[in-house]
């Protein structure tokens, strides 16, 4: 059985606001399935005595002190923005009309 | 929908049992953001307190702020929670421009603090509100919606985003569903948020100002018939004052009851509380937004608070506000009901500081709970922001105690203080409000009053001392209130004895 369905890929695309064509859905579903099945093979060798791992380094409690560091300048912050106005990032309409 | 006849509140709670749940967000008052060293000061120019980390630029790596972790643990301890021995931050993924990273760093199934409780008093009855979890996350940016009606997102053609607030530590406190409150649900909800505010304020980790957004509350409400299962809940957002917490629960109970009475069903949805009308309106539909695809944040290592450190933090917690209130009630010699109104008015610390500045408990309470509370109510600000400081109130009462002004003049002086005209002594001299302490002038006014009212004077000479009141009134009138009534009375009695 496939590890990811075409419907799930369509759902993820919608969550990510990606416009994906039917043809692309078929293609991506196939590609993602190969990736997921490969990763799933790790589960085959993981025995009960191996805890799930989320971090590759065996560290805990890495903190910094609550001391202010310089921020970027506004002009530098906005330099890479597709659009800006009034010192702010300018973004397209957030809600569609039907929402 | 608009044809639904709304029941009265009493009818609604007679037929249905409300279940409420509260989610409260507290913005921490740390110097820097949660995962980077950007400052957190309010009111800076847009996008001047951002860096590659809080802007989510490629390759930037977050490092947790120790002060944010510590404050969250202290809040958890103060709410009687267990502190996790090991937990992780998580990514909450969503597509919305208030976070430039396209996710919010939060906590999912491993909150830092769990299973606590808060006891709240309402009219002498104690209600235990159980806390499900206290977790740490980061605040989002602020959007200005352009092109729609009055800044609303609906109908806007574009939005302008400021990320100064993005990344400021935010603590979310979630209650378990609270049942069995009946008609008291709205009051208890308000009392809970008030108690929470007082507890967090006592920890000095946030300024917990609802009107400034450093304390925000979402209110969940559902109704069920007695003995039946819980109903579908709605979530009211945009609840920006303690009073609104109460109003939101109340209006939602009435609204849902109207729908259920008519045989309808409640839609699970997010609704927006309307400050002007006191009811809630439907908000943005949730669509698939609940699909946040949480996963452990790989760029932040797990949090494993040293039990010895946690024990130390627990031992160093300040006096609980409820314990402190009981102690102060004793010291001030006031009733439980009076103390409750002091607490509800947010006046505990103000009165305490006024007493520390030299006023008597009765004198301090009189001004904060009287004239100043009335003013705060009228202008819709918190008592602490009314414009008079504890030191000024103490000075005002001292002027009264010294006989330089009477209560009536003191109210005028206070008016000047609140208007920013300076300290009470300055306002008194600038406005010429000092009582007539010139005995010669007072004596003349007294003699004039006696001469004008021979009948009254005769009665007093005959020993009817109570009649002196009429003459005191006459003197107060000629001195335009700027005399000390007690002194005037003494002068009259001395003259006529």
HADDOCK unambig.tbl for C-alpha pairs under 7 A between the chains (distance, minus, plus):
assign (segid A and resid 15 and name CA) (segid B and resid 95 and name CA) 6.93 0.50 0.50
assign (segid A and resid 16 and name CA) (segid B and resid 95 and name CA) 6.28 0.50 0.50
assign (segid A and resid 54 and name CA) (segid B and resid 296 and name CA) 6.52 0.50 0.50
assign (segid A and resid 54 and name CA) (segid B and resid 298 and name CA) 6.55 0.50 0.50
assign (segid A and resid 55 and name CA) (segid B and resid 298 and name CA) 5.94 0.50 0.50
assign (segid A and resid 55 and name CA) (segid B and resid 301 and name CA) 6.97 0.50 0.50
assign (segid A and resid 59 and name CA) (segid B and resid 301 and name CA) 6.23 0.50 0.50
assign (segid A and resid 60 and name CA) (segid B and resid 301 and name CA) 5.33 0.50 0.50
assign (segid A and resid 60 and name CA) (segid B and resid 302 and name CA) 4.97 0.50 0.50
assign (segid A and resid 60 and name CA) (segid B and resid 303 and name CA) 5.72 0.50 0.50
assign (segid A and resid 60 and name CA) (segid B and resid 304 and name CA) 6.22 0.50 0.50
assign (segid A and resid 61 and name CA) (segid B and resid 301 and name CA) 6.68 0.50 0.50
assign (segid A and resid 61 and name CA) (segid B and resid 302 and name CA) 6.42 0.50 0.50
assign (segid A and resid 61 and name CA) (segid B and resid 303 and name CA) 5.11 0.50 0.50
assign (segid A and resid 61 and name CA) (segid B and resid 304 and name CA) 6.11 0.50 0.50
assign (segid A and resid 62 and name CA) (segid B and resid 64 and name CA) 6.98 0.50 0.50
assign (segid A and resid 62 and name CA) (segid B and resid 301 and name CA) 6.65 0.50 0.50
assign (segid A and resid 63 and name CA) (segid B and resid 63 and name CA) 5.99 0.50 0.50
assign (segid A and resid 63 and name CA) (segid B and resid 64 and name CA) 4.97 0.50 0.50
assign (segid A and resid 63 and name CA) (segid B and resid 65 and name CA) 5.65 0.50 0.50
assign (segid A and resid 63 and name CA) (segid B and resid 66 and name CA) 5.32 0.50 0.50
assign (segid A and resid 64 and name CA) (segid B and resid 63 and name CA) 6.38 0.50 0.50
assign (segid A and resid 64 and name CA) (segid B and resid 64 and name CA) 6.17 0.50 0.50
assign (segid A and resid 64 and name CA) (segid B and resid 65 and name CA) 5.23 0.50 0.50
assign (segid A and resid 64 and name CA) (segid B and resid 66 and name CA) 5.91 0.50 0.50
assign (segid A and resid 65 and name CA) (segid B and resid 65 and name CA) 6.10 0.50 0.50
assign (segid A and resid 65 and name CA) (segid B and resid 66 and name CA) 5.93 0.50 0.50
assign (segid A and resid 66 and name CA) (segid B and resid 31 and name CA) 6.03 0.50 0.50
assign (segid A and resid 66 and name CA) (segid B and resid 32 and name CA) 5.78 0.50 0.50
assign (segid A and resid 66 and name CA) (segid B and resid 65 and name CA) 5.91 0.50 0.50
assign (segid A and resid 66 and name CA) (segid B and resid 66 and name CA) 6.75 0.50 0.50
assign (segid A and resid 66 and name CA) (segid B and resid 67 and name CA) 6.05 0.50 0.50
assign (segid A and resid 67 and name CA) (segid B and resid 31 and name CA) 6.66 0.50 0.50
assign (segid A and resid 67 and name CA) (segid B and resid 32 and name CA) 6.43 0.50 0.50
assign (segid A and resid 67 and name CA) (segid B and resid 37 and name CA) 6.36 0.50 0.50
assign (segid A and resid 68 and name CA) (segid B and resid 31 and name CA) 6.61 0.50 0.50
assign (segid A and resid 68 and name CA) (segid B and resid 32 and name CA) 5.65 0.50 0.50
assign (segid A and resid 68 and name CA) (segid B and resid 37 and name CA) 4.86 0.50 0.50
assign (segid A and resid 68 and name CA) (segid B and resid 38 and name CA) 5.83 0.50 0.50
assign (segid A and resid 68 and name CA) (segid B and resid 39 and name CA) 5.66 0.50 0.50
assign (segid A and resid 69 and name CA) (segid B and resid 37 and name CA) 4.67 0.50 0.50
assign (segid A and resid 69 and name CA) (segid B and resid 38 and name CA) 5.83 0.50 0.50
assign (segid A and resid 70 and name CA) (segid B and resid 38 and name CA) 6.63 0.50 0.50
assign (segid A and resid 71 and name CA) (segid B and resid 38 and name CA) 5.63 0.50 0.50
assign (segid A and resid 71 and name CA) (segid B and resid 48 and name CA) 6.71 0.50 0.50
assign (segid A and resid 71 and name CA) (segid B and resid 49 and name CA) 5.43 0.50 0.50
assign (segid A and resid 71 and name CA) (segid B and resid 50 and name CA) 5.36 0.50 0.50
assign (segid A and resid 71 and name CA) (segid B and resid 51 and name CA) 5.23 0.50 0.50
assign (segid A and resid 72 and name CA) (segid B and resid 48 and name CA) 6.62 0.50 0.50
assign (segid A and resid 72 and name CA) (segid B and resid 50 and name CA) 6.03 0.50 0.50
assign (segid A and resid 72 and name CA) (segid B and resid 51 and name CA) 5.37 0.50 0.50
assign (segid A and resid 73 and name CA) (segid B and resid 48 and name CA) 5.93 0.50 0.50
assign (segid A and resid 74 and name CA) (segid B and resid 47 and name CA) 5.56 0.50 0.50
assign (segid A and resid 74 and name CA) (segid B and resid 48 and name CA) 5.09 0.50 0.50
assign (segid A and resid 87 and name CA) (segid B and resid 46 and name CA) 5.72 0.50 0.50
assign (segid A and resid 87 and name CA) (segid B and resid 47 and name CA) 6.72 0.50 0.50
assign (segid A and resid 88 and name CA) (segid B and resid 46 and name CA) 6.28 0.50 0.50
assign (segid A and resid 88 and name CA) (segid B and resid 47 and name CA) 6.64 0.50 0.50
assign (segid A and resid 88 and name CA) (segid B and resid 160 and name CA) 5.40 0.50 0.50
assign (segid A and resid 88 and name CA) (segid B and resid 161 and name CA) 5.15 0.50 0.50
assign (segid A and resid 88 and name CA) (segid B and resid 162 and name CA) 5.32 0.50 0.50
assign (segid A and resid 89 and name CA) (segid B and resid 160 and name CA) 5.34 0.50 0.50
assign (segid A and resid 89 and name CA) (segid B and resid 161 and name CA) 4.92 0.50 0.50
assign (segid A and resid 89 and name CA) (segid B and resid 162 and name CA) 6.73 0.50 0.50
assign (segid A and resid 90 and name CA) (segid B and resid 159 and name CA) 5.88 0.50 0.50
assign (segid A and resid 90 and name CA) (segid B and resid 160 and name CA) 4.59 0.50 0.50
assign (segid A and resid 90 and name CA) (segid B and resid 161 and name CA) 6.46 0.50 0.50
assign (segid A and resid 91 and name CA) (segid B and resid 158 and name CA) 5.86 0.50 0.50
assign (segid A and resid 91 and name CA) (segid B and resid 159 and name CA) 5.33 0.50 0.50
assign (segid A and resid 91 and name CA) (segid B and resid 160 and name CA) 6.26 0.50 0.50
assign (segid A and resid 92 and name CA) (segid B and resid 158 and name CA) 4.76 0.50 0.50
assign (segid A and resid 92 and name CA) (segid B and resid 159 and name CA) 6.46 0.50 0.50
assign (segid A and resid 93 and name CA) (segid B and resid 156 and name CA) 6.32 0.50 0.50
assign (segid A and resid 93 and name CA) (segid B and resid 157 and name CA) 5.01 0.50 0.50
assign (segid A and resid 93 and name CA) (segid B and resid 158 and name CA) 4.29 0.50 0.50
assign (segid A and resid 93 and name CA) (segid B and resid 159 and name CA) 6.40 0.50 0.50
assign (segid A and resid 95 and name CA) (segid B and resid 154 and name CA) 6.91 0.50 0.50
assign (segid A and resid 99 and name CA) (segid B and resid 285 and name CA) 6.92 0.50 0.50
